[in-house]
Amino acid sequence: MLAASCSAKEKGFELRGTKGYDWTPEQCLEEIPVLKEFGMNFFAPCYLSFFEKHDRDISSMKELSGLNKWWLPFTEEEKHAWGAVVKECRRDGIYFCFGMNPMLYSPRPLSVGSEEDYAVLLDKYLWFQSLGVKWFYLALDDLELEGQAEIAAGHFHFVNRLYSDLKQNDPGCSFIFCPTWYRGKDVDNPVRRPYLDAMADILDQDVFVFWTGEKVVSTTISAADVRKYKTVVRHRIILWDNYPVNDFNNTLYLGPLTGRDADICKELYGMMSNPMRDPRLNRLPLSTIADYMRNPASYDEDKALRHAVKRLYHNRGDREAFFQLAEMYSANMAADQSNTSYNAVREKFSQHLKEDKAAAAEIAGELKSVYDYIVENHPNTYSLSLDVIRKDVEWMLTQMGE
């Protein structure tokens, strides 16, 4: 197992990683070498990747309802595809972490008291373990559990059993649990606090816990924030950092990571970034996140952004266009916005439109120029992001009456 806290060698996080979004195995394969180049060592595909196949053009979280058919066995095609991802991770020195959420968006949520449900889920974990996978997670986040303490206790006993059975085959395997209440603010909620107190008492002490900071999307994270949550849950914590995730919103977050104190790695076991839908453009902010993970004490957000652009793009035109794009679509957290719908370029445009229409028109023109450049030079590379940019340009022109 990895040693906890900061690495003496690199002065950063021992566990440095990201999760997928609803990425396909093919998309995951494309990102593994990128993680290696960035110096990251952990990859956990999102549980959305294991939902029933769909057209990948879902426009809202509600449209995911009913797609989580977690009980269906993996097809041979799926086994072949995910086996290739595991193999690529191993080749590049990346810890692959398998996990599911068998309750969220499911027409048949898992029952923690059902032997049949347990056996079906365990079989999936054992299959990945048979490939040599050593890291696993179970996510039971975002469920409706207010006032259901007895159900909460069932969660923790279920995790303990799953972890115990995996250890039978590999005593060195590791397990992470994402609880229903995973924010720091939840310890102050009298309805949610009993869940966390029960987790501290019941959950196996060797199980790690995911945590997102004080909020779901935390604009700042300090060592005191970590200690506040860790003191209650009494388990080792891995930060599930909700940046630069944009969910299904018409926005992008391309600016550098901000608001993370340099000393939180002394309190955390590791850190995992939650990405945007578009894995390719996600590499721009992910590069800055990787720089922070490796050495938080020397992290400089402006230098990290310049480094990311230089690392990813190799001609002057690309570097100018994508640097400009990153400045336009800056981080929501940099604006102290704890949501995934904040759109920095629309916000700036709207402010100028009220006071200086010429300045607003200039913003629209600059964004249109960058959009045209990317369409011309990278027409098939950033499809999801180009759709966002196009809609923003069209919206601006409409606002100006054009």
Backbone hydrogen bonds, N-H to C=O, Kabsch-Sander energy under -0.5 kcal/mol:
donor,donor_aa,acceptor,acceptor_aa,energy
7,S,12,G,-2.8
11,K,7,S,-2.4
13,F,293,M,-2.4
14,E,5,S,-0.9
15,L,269,Y,-1.0
16,R,14,E,-0.7
17,G,15,L,-0.5
17,G,271,M,-2.5
18,T,42,F,-1.6
19,K,273,S,-2.1
20,G,44,A,-1.4
28,C,24,T,-2.4
29,L,25,P,-2.5
30,E,26,E,-1.3
31,E,27,Q,-1.2
31,E,28,C,-0.7
32,I,28,C,-1.6
35,L,31,E,-2.2
36,K,32,I,-2.0
37,E,33,P,-2.4
38,F,34,V,-2.2
39,G,36,K,-1.4
40,M,35,L,-2.8
41,N,16,R,-2.9
42,F,16,R,-1.1
43,F,95,Y,-2.9
44,A,18,T,-1.9
49,S,46,C,-1.8
50,F,47,Y,-1.5
51,F,48,L,-1.6
52,E,67,L,-3.6
63,E,60,S,-0.8
64,L,61,M,-1.8
65,S,62,K,-1.7
66,G,105,Y,-0.8
67,L,64,L,-2.5
68,N,105,Y,-2.0
69,K,67,L,-1.6
70,W,68,N,-0.9
72,L,69,K,-1.7
79,K,75,T,-2.5
80,H,76,E,-2.3
81,A,77,E,-2.2
82,W,78,E,-2.9
83,G,79,K,-2.2
84,A,80,H,-1.5
85,V,81,A,-1.3
86,V,82,W,-2.4
87,K,83,G,-2.2
88,E,84,A,-2.2
89,C,85,V,-2.4
90,R,86,V,-2.3
91,R,87,K,-2.3
92,D,88,E,-1.8
93,G,90,R,-1.2
94,I,89,C,-3.2
95,Y,41,N,-2.9
96,F,94,I,-0.6
97,C,43,F,-2.5
98,F,135,W,-1.8
100,M,137,Y,-0.8
106,S,103,M,-1.1
110,L,102,P,-2.3
112,V,110,L,-0.6
114,S,111,S,-1.9
115,E,113,G,-0.6
118,Y,114,S,-2.2
119,A,115,E,-2.4
120,V,116,E,-2.2
121,L,117,D,-2.3
122,L,118,Y,-2.9
123,D,119,A,-1.8
124,K,120,V,-0.9
124,K,121,L,-0.8
125,Y,121,L,-1.6
126,L,122,L,-2.9
127,W,123,D,-1.8
128,F,124,K,-1.8
129,Q,125,Y,-2.4
130,S,126,L,-2.1
131,L,127,W,-0.5
131,L,128,F,-1.1
132,G,129,Q,-2.0
133,V,128,F,-1.6
135,W,96,F,-0.9
136,F,174,S,-1.7
137,Y,98,F,-2.4
138,L,176,I,-2.0
139,A,100,M,-2.3
140,L,138,L,-0.5
140,L,178,C,-2.7
142,D,180,T,-0.8
143,L,140,L,-0.5
145,L,143,L,-1.0
148,Q,145,L,-2.4
149,A,147,G,-0.6
151,I,148,Q,-0.5
152,A,148,Q,-1.9
153,A,149,A,-2.3
154,G,150,E,-1.3
155,H,151,I,-1.4
155,H,152,A,-0.6
156,F,152,A,-1.4
157,H,153,A,-2.0
158,F,154,G,-2.0
159,V,155,H,-2.3
160,N,156,F,-2.4
161,R,157,H,-2.1
162,L,158,F,-2.4
163,Y,159,V,-2.9
164,S,160,N,-2.4
165,D,161,R,-2.3
166,L,162,L,-1.8
167,K,163,Y,-2.1
168,Q,164,S,-1.1
169,N,165,D,-0.7
169,N,166,L,-0.7
170,D,166,L,-1.7
173,C,170,D,-2.1
174,S,134,K,-3.3
176,I,136,F,-2.3
177,F,208,F,-2.6
178,C,138,L,-2.6
182,Y,180,T,-0.8
184,G,213,G,-3.0
185,K,214,E,-1.7
186,D,183,R,-0.9
187,V,184,G,-1.5
188,D,185,K,-1.5
189,N,186,D,-1.1
193,R,189,N,-2.9
195,Y,192,R,-0.9
196,L,192,R,-1.3
197,D,193,R,-2.6
198,A,194,P,-2.5
199,M,195,Y,-2.0
200,A,196,L,-2.1
201,D,197,D,-1.5
202,I,198,A,-2.7
203,L,199,M,-1.7
207,V,204,D,-1.9
208,F,175,F,-2.8
209,V,236,R,-2.3
210,F,177,F,-2.4
211,W,238,I,-1.6
212,T,182,Y,-1.8
218,S,216,V,-0.6
219,T,217,V,-0.6
221,I,259,G,-2.6
226,V,222,S,-1.7
227,R,223,A,-2.5
228,K,224,A,-2.1
229,Y,225,D,-1.6
230,K,226,V,-3.0
231,T,227,R,-2.6
232,V,228,K,-0.7
232,V,229,Y,-0.5
233,V,229,Y,-2.5
234,R,230,K,-2.5
238,I,209,V,-2.5
239,L,270,G,-2.5
240,W,211,W,-3.1
240,W,238,I,-0.5
241,D,239,L,-1.0
241,D,272,M,-2.7
242,N,240,W,-0.7
243,Y,241,D,-2.2
245,V,274,N,-1.2
249,N,246,N,-2.5
251,T,249,N,-2.0
254,L,329,Y,-3.1
255,G,329,Y,-0.9
261,D,221,I,-2.5
261,D,259,G,-0.6
264,I,261,D,-1.1
266,K,263,D,-1.4
267,E,264,I,-1.6
268,L,264,I,-1.4
269,Y,237,I,-3.2
270,G,237,I,-0.8
271,M,15,L,-2.4
272,M,239,L,-3.4
273,S,17,G,-2.2
274,N,241,D,-2.7
282,N,278,D,-1.8
283,R,279,P,-0.6
283,R,280,R,-0.9
284,L,281,L,-1.6
286,L,282,N,-2.3
287,S,283,R,-2.0
288,T,284,L,-0.9
289,I,285,P,-2.0
290,A,286,L,-2.6
291,D,287,S,-1.9
292,Y,288,T,-2.0
293,M,289,I,-2.7
294,R,290,A,-2.1
295,N,291,D,-1.6
297,A,11,K,-0.5
298,S,295,N,-1.0
299,Y,296,P,-1.0
304,A,300,D,-2.7
305,L,301,E,-2.0
306,R,302,D,-2.0
307,H,303,K,-2.7
308,A,304,A,-2.3
309,V,305,L,-2.3
310,K,306,R,-2.3
311,R,307,H,-2.5
312,L,308,A,-2.1
313,Y,309,V,-2.2
319,R,315,N,-2.4
320,E,316,R,-2.6
321,A,317,G,-2.3
322,F,318,D,-2.9
323,F,319,R,-1.8
324,Q,320,E,-2.0
325,L,321,A,-2.2
326,A,322,F,-2.3
327,E,323,F,-2.0
328,M,324,Q,-2.0
329,Y,325,L,-2.8
330,S,327,E,-0.6
330,S,328,M,-1.0
335,A,331,A,-0.7
335,A,332,N,-0.9
336,D,333,M,-1.7
337,Q,332,N,-2.4
338,S,336,D,-0.6
339,N,337,Q,-0.9
344,A,342,Y,-0.5
347,E,343,N,-2.4
348,K,344,A,-2.4
349,F,345,V,-2.2
350,S,346,R,-2.8
351,Q,347,E,-2.0
352,H,348,K,-2.1
353,L,349,F,-2.4
354,K,350,S,-1.1
355,E,351,Q,-0.7
355,E,352,H,-0.8
356,D,352,H,-4.3
360,A,356,D,-2.0
361,A,357,K,-2.5
362,E,358,A,-1.8
363,I,359,A,-1.8
364,A,360,A,-2.2
365,G,361,A,-2.5
366,E,362,E,-2.5
367,L,363,I,-2.5
368,K,364,A,-2.3
369,S,365,G,-2.2
370,V,366,E,-2.3
371,Y,367,L,-2.6
372,D,368,K,-2.7
373,Y,369,S,-2.2
374,I,370,V,-2.4
375,V,371,Y,-2.5
376,E,372,D,-2.1
377,N,373,Y,-2.5
378,H,374,I,-3.2
381,T,378,H,-1.3
382,Y,378,H,-0.8
386,L,382,Y,-3.0
387,D,383,S,-1.6
388,V,384,L,-1.3
389,I,385,S,-2.5
390,R,386,L,-2.7
391,K,387,D,-2.0
392,D,388,V,-1.9
393,V,389,I,-2.5
394,E,390,R,-2.6
395,W,391,K,-2.3
396,M,392,D,-2.3
397,L,393,V,-2.4
398,T,394,E,-2.1
399,Q,395,W,-2.4
400,M,396,M,-1.7
401,G,398,T,-1.4
402,E,397,L,-3.2
